[in-house]
Amino acid sequence: MKRYDEMLPAGIWRRLDHIGVAVSDLEITANKYQQLGFTEIERENLPEQGVEVVMLDGGNCRLELLAPLRDNSPIARFIDKRGQGLQHIAFETKSLDTALADLATRNIVPISPPSIGAGGNRVAFLHPRDTEGVLLELVEYP
C-alpha cells in the first residue's frame, strides 16, 4: 500500500490555509466565534464574488466567514440550498498554475479560471464532484 504522501501530486498541497463557513448574518456569527476565542484579523467586501468576508484566527487555523452581498451570489445560493455551515476547505499552494496543470493531468479542472480572493490572493476552486463532495480551494499568496 502506498503511503499517503506518495499518493498526492508533488508540490500542490503546502498546508491547510483556512476553512470557509457560509453565514447569513456576518456580525452575529463573527461575534459568536469571538466569544469562543477567535480573533478577527481581516474584513473585506469582494463585490465581484458577491461576498463579504471576515477572517478569524483560531491559533493553528483560520476561519473565513462568508456572507452574501446580494441574493444571487454563489454564497446566497449555497445557503438557500444547504443552509449555513461548512462551505469549503482551502489549502495553500506554492504555484496555482503548476498545481492546476498537475491536476489537469488527472482530469481535475477548476470550477472557473483562477481569480483574486480575500486578501488579494489568487484562488481556484475544485468542483465537489471531483473531491467526494468537498469544495476545495487552492490559495496562492503573492
URKAJO-V531658 format. One record per backbone hydrogen bond with DSSP energy under -0.5 kcal/mol. CO is the residue of the C=O (numbers start at 1). NH is the residue of the N-H. Records with the same first field share a line. If there is no record, write none. Layout:
CO: NH + NH
This chain:
3: 6 + 7
4: 7 + 8
9: 12 + 13
11: 94
12: 14
15: 92
17: 62
18: 90
19: 64
20: 87 + 88
21: 66
22: 85
23: 68
24: 26
25: 29
26: 30
27: 31
28: 32
29: 33
30: 34
31: 35
32: 36
33: 38
34: 37
39: 57
42: 55
44: 53
46: 49 + 50 + 51
50: 69 + 70
51: 46
52: 67
53: 44
54: 56 + 65
55: 41 + 42
56: 58 + 63
57: 39
58: 60
61: 58
62: 19
63: 56 + 65
64: 21
65: 54
66: 23
67: 52
70: 73
73: 77
74: 78
75: 79
76: 80
77: 81
78: 82 + 83
79: 83
85: 22
88: 20
89: 137
90: 17 + 18
91: 139
92: 14 + 15
95: 99
96: 100
97: 101
98: 102
99: 103
100: 104
101: 105
102: 105
103: 106 + 108
104: 107
107: 109
109: 127
115: 117 + 123
117: 120
118: 121
121: 117
122: 140
123: 115
124: 138
125: 111
126: 136
127: 130
128: 131 + 133
131: 134
133: 135
134: 136
135: 89
136: 126
137: 91
138: 124
139: 93 + 141
140: 122
